Amino acid sequence: AQSVTQLDSQVPVFEEAPVELRCNYSSSVSVYLFWYVQYPNQGLQLLLKYLSGSTLVKGINGFEAEFNKSQTSFHLRKPSVHISDTAEYFCAVRGYSTLTFGKGTMLLVSP
Amino acid sequence: GAGVSQSPSNKVTEKGKDVELRCDPISGHTALYWYRQSLGQGLEFLIYFQGNSAPDKSGLPSDRFSAERTGGSVSTLTIQRTQQEDSAVYLCASSLGGQGAEQYFGPGTRLTVT
């Protein structure tokens, strides 16, 4: 079985500050990990994914994530956030047939 | 090209009525998924189609929920005798298949049961 834990339901941050959104997972199959973003009143959009290879994965909009097998983590980072990054972020792990999502982290960027 | 589309975008229905939600996946995508997004529950998997068959229906919450896919394309999610706890955003996604394939999500249908 697969599960995803996003430890923070909300992360407030000031514009241009760095941010880390935490994600821990468990999986009984090969580990494929994803981060999706959902802007207000929109659908989900893929930010980045880890399938294999380099543990540091770069995605769109300046985001990156690092896969850490020993800590079963896949934290999302951005060195300098913008107001436009305000959105909900979902971490997900792939199971046999579908994705299991975490409950999401709301990133609130203020000026 | 066109993304995943869903209709209607909003649906308000009375408790006890049946509703049908439609999903048009990206052309050529063999895999199709339904999820439900509600406050406090996050994103819950409902059902997965590969072609017209549904090898995984494990997320359907009750026998009031059913789904079908025809022609390897359009899918319909039907909820019979709707209850207030069915109120949620229903999201559809499609992909080329394979465990690493990106799932492309539609904008969702917001269902409100009064």
Chai-1 contact restraints between the chains, C-beta under 6 A:
chainA,res_idxA,chainB,res_idxB,connection_type,confidence,min_distance_angstrom,max_distance_angstrom,comment,restraint_id
A,Y32,B,Q99,contact,1.0,0.0,6.0,A-B,restraint_1
A,Y32,B,G100,contact,1.0,0.0,6.0,A-B,restraint_2
A,G43,B,F105,contact,1.0,0.0,6.0,A-B,restraint_3
A,G43,B,G106,contact,1.0,0.0,6.0,A-B,restraint_4
A,G43,B,P107,contact,1.0,0.0,6.0,A-B,restraint_5
A,L44,B,F105,contact,1.0,0.0,6.0,A-B,restraint_6
A,L46,B,E102,contact,1.0,0.0,6.0,A-B,restraint_7
A,L51,B,G100,contact,1.0,0.0,6.0,A-B,restraint_8
A,R94,B,Q99,contact,1.0,0.0,6.0,A-B,restraint_9
A,S97,B,Y48,contact,1.0,0.0,6.0,A-B,restraint_10
A,S97,B,D56,contact,1.0,0.0,6.0,A-B,restraint_11
A,T98,B,Y33,contact,1.0,0.0,6.0,A-B,restraint_12
A,T98,B,F45,contact,1.0,0.0,6.0,A-B,restraint_13
A,T98,B,Y48,contact,1.0,0.0,6.0,A-B,restraint_14
A,F101,B,G42,contact,1.0,0.0,6.0,A-B,restraint_15
A,F101,B,L43,contact,1.0,0.0,6.0,A-B,restraint_16
A,K103,B,G42,contact,1.0,0.0,6.0,A-B,restraint_17
A,G104,B,G42,contact,1.0,0.0,6.0,A-B,restraint_18
